[in-house]
Amino acid sequence: MGKILVLGGTRFFGKKLVELLVEEGHEVSIATRGNSPHPFGSRVKRIVVDRTDKEALQKAMQNTQWDIVYDNICFSPNEAMAACDIFEGKTKKYIFTSTMSTYIDLGAELKEEEFDPYHYSIVAGESNDFSYGEGKRQAEAVFCQKAQFPVVAVRFPIVLGEDDYTKRLHFHVERVAQGKVISFLNMDAKMSYILSDDAATFLRFAGFSNIDGPYNATSPGTYSMKELINLIEQSVEKGAKIALVGDEKSRSPFAVPNDWYMSSEKAEKAGFQCQPLQGWLPMLIQKLANKLQ
């Protein structure tokens, strides 16, 4: 069994990853700020540390050795560089949770080579110095160019689940049920999604397989915004009120001007396939709708 560290493992797919690793019998530690209780009890070791504080993280990692480090909470090149320094010689593999937002241009069937972190110019800075997508691009570039250990950069699309603390899908279901307007930019735009269970399972796969470098992790299939709203209308048995010009309050978190979804081909060739989108998204929407009744 492996000795594993998870940076950011107390909620959503990070929590599911920890639960999966514990069930498999691994020795798991989580590194958190300690601001809230974790649900794992004595099954995991908790290291209380602010990962944005390099000196504190370095001190906390003294005299440690890991088979795998999972990093769900790195958002800047400075944080990535600190991790490269701190974990050199301390881990056999590093799994960095990245994002579909690394792709600078929107598009269909986006493939990993459309953003090349091995040749991207690195600019030092903290997370508030960059947009979310640029911060992740910079972090990928640092890990891919500077790390002295194998790194997998897992590019997730929008992660959905009943326990999504951002409540992005919940937003749509609730507003349709309540008869409130939702505003979009393009109802024909298609997007990628992944179920939180699959996100956790892919992270586990990335750690224990021989893959490295950037990988898209996404459910096969797409729904346009129009198709998504149709599913919600069927589940809540109510017609949606849609606007193409709205305000911040009504604007959909999925409001994109054009298609924005990834190819899953590389991951499938490596031996992993997420559940097809059509197999889980309608059921998730129905579960959320049922909770409103």
N, C-alpha and C positions, 0 to 999 in steps of 0.2 A: 504494500500500500504506500501511497505517496504522502509526502509532507508538503502541504499546499498553503499558500497565503492568498487571501482575497482582499484586495483594497476596494472597499465599497460593496459589502455583501449583506446589508441589513434590510433591503427593500427591493421589490419588484423582481426582475430577472436575476439580479445579484443574489438575492435571498434564495431564489429557486436553485441557483447554481450551488450555493453552500449546502442546501438540503440534499441535493443530488450527490454531492461529494461525500457528505457525512453518511448517507445511506449506503454508499459503496465501501465505507470503512476507512476512508482516508483520514489522516491527521490534519485537521483544518484549523487555521488561524484566520481571524478577520481583523483588519486594521480600520478603526473608526475613530472619530473625534470623541465618542462616548457621550454625545448629547442626548441620546435616546437609548432605551433598553433594547437589547437584541433578543430574538425569540429562541435561541439555540441552547440556552442553559449551559450545562457543563460539557456538552458535546463538542464545543469549539472553544479555542482559546481566543480571548479578545486582547488586542494590543491597542491601547488608547494613544492615538497620535494624530496630529494634523499633517496630512501628507503634503500640504503646500509649504510646510516648514521643513526645509531640507535638513537643517541641523537636528531637529527633533526626530525626523524619520531616520536619519543616519544613526542616531543614538539608539533608537528602538530596534534597528536591524543589526546592531553589533552582535557578533557571535551567533548569527543565524545562518541556516542553509535550507534551501527550498528546492523541491523538485519542479514545482510550477508556481509562478506568481501570476495572478489574475488582477488586472488593473482596470476597474470600471469607472474610475474617477479622475483620470488624467485629461486635462483640457487645455494644456499650453505646452510650448516647447521647453520652457524653464522646468516645468514639472517632469517632462520626459527626460530632459538632460540629467536632472537630479536622480531619477530612477536608474538611468544608465550607469551613473557613477556609483550609486549606493548598492545596486544589486550585481555589479560586476563580480564574478567569482562566487556569488551567493545563490544563483538559481540556474537550473538547467534549461528553463524555457520561460518565456514571458508572453502572456496573452493580453493584448491591449484592445479594449473596446473602443472601436472607432465608429464611423457613421457614413451613411449615404451622402451626407452633406460635404464630404471631401470632394465629390464631383462638382467641379466649378460650374459646369454648364448642365442645365436640365436636359433630359433626353430619355429615350426608350432603350431598354436592354443594355444599360450601362455596364461595361465590363471593367475589371480591375485595372487593366492597362491604361484606362482613360485618365487615371491619376497615378503618376509615377513618383512615389515618395523617395525613391533611391536617388533621384536627380533634382528634387525640388529644393530651391534655395531656402536655407534655414535663417530665420530672423528670431533673435532672442526676445522673450517677452512673457508676461503673465497672461492669464485668461482674459482679463479685462482690456488687454491691448488688442484683441482680435475679435472678429465675429466667431460664433460657435464653429462654423465650418472651417474657417482659416486656422483657428486654434487646434482643431483636430488634424488638419493637413500638416501643420507645423510639427505637432507631436509625432505623427506617423513618420515624417521626414527624419526627425531626430532618432527615433527608435531604429529605423531602417538603415540609417547611415552611421550611427554612433555606437549602438549597442554591441557588446562583446558576447552576447548570448542570443540564441534563436528567438525571434519575435514573430508572432502572428498578429496582424492588425485586422480585427474582425469588423467589417463594415455593415452595421445594421441599418435597415430602413426604420420606419416608425414601428416601434414595439407596442403591441396591444395586449391587453389582458384585463380580467375583472379587477385585478389589483393595481392597475396602472394609476400611480399617484398623480400623474399629470391630467388624467381623465379626458384625454383628447377624443376618444370615441364616445365616452359618456356624454360629452358636450353636445354632440349631434343628436344622440338618442333623446336626451332630456329636452332639448329645444324643440325638436319635432313634436314630442309628446305634449309639451306645454304650449304649442302653437306660436312659438317665437321664431323670428326671422333668423336664417343663417345665410351669410353672404360668402360667395365664392368668386374666384377670378375666371374659372373656366370649368364648366360642368362636364366637359368631355375629357379633361385631364385624368390620366391614369397614374396610380402610385403603387409603390411596393409597401408591404407590411410583413411582420413576422409575429407569431404568437410568443408570448413571454416564455412559455414552456420550451418551445423550440430554440429560443435565444439561449436559454440556460444549457440546453442539451448540446447546441453547437459549440458553446464555450468549452464545455467538457470535452467534446470531440477534438477541438483545436489543441487542447492541452496534452491529450494522450495519443494523438496521431503524429505522424512525421511531417506534417505540413508546416510551412513557414511563409512569411510575407503577407501581403494583403489578400483577404478573402471576403467576398460578398456572402452574407448569410441572410437569405430572404425566402419567403414562401413563393413557390411557383404560382404564376397567375397574377392578374390585376383586376381591379374594379375601377371604373371611372367614378367621378364624383356623383354623376347622375345615377349610376348603378348602385352605389353605396347608399344614397338617399332612398332609392326605391326599396332596398332591403329594410331600411329603418322604417319606412312608411308601412310596409307589410307587417312588421313586428309590433308596432305601436297602434296599428289600425287607424292611422291619421295622416292626412296629407301634409307635406312639408311646405313651409313658406320660405322661398328662396329669393335672394337678391344678388345681383352682380355688382352692386355698389353698396357698401355698408360701412359700419364703423368698427372700432376695435372690439366692442362688446359682442357684435354679431358675427364677426369674421371667423370663418372656419380655420382651425389649426392646419387643415389640409388644403388651404387655398393657395394653389400653385397655378401659374399661367399656362403651363404646358405639361406634357407627360414627364414623369419623374420616377422611373423604376429601374431596378437592377436585374442583371442576368444572374442566374444561379448555376450556370454551367460549370464553372471552375470547382465549386464546392461539390457538386454532384459527381464530377470526375474523380474527386478525392475520396468519395465514398459516403458523403452525407447528403441527405435530402430532407428538407423541411416538409411539413404537412402542406398539401396544396391549399391555397387561399380559400377556394370554394368549399373546402371541407370543414373549415373551422370558423371563418368570419361570420357567416349567417347565424351559426349557433351562438357565437359570442354576443352578437347584436340581440338575439332573442333573450338571452340570459339577462342582459342589461335592461331590456324592455320589461321583462317580468318583474324585476326589482322595483319598477316604478308603479306597479299595480297595487 
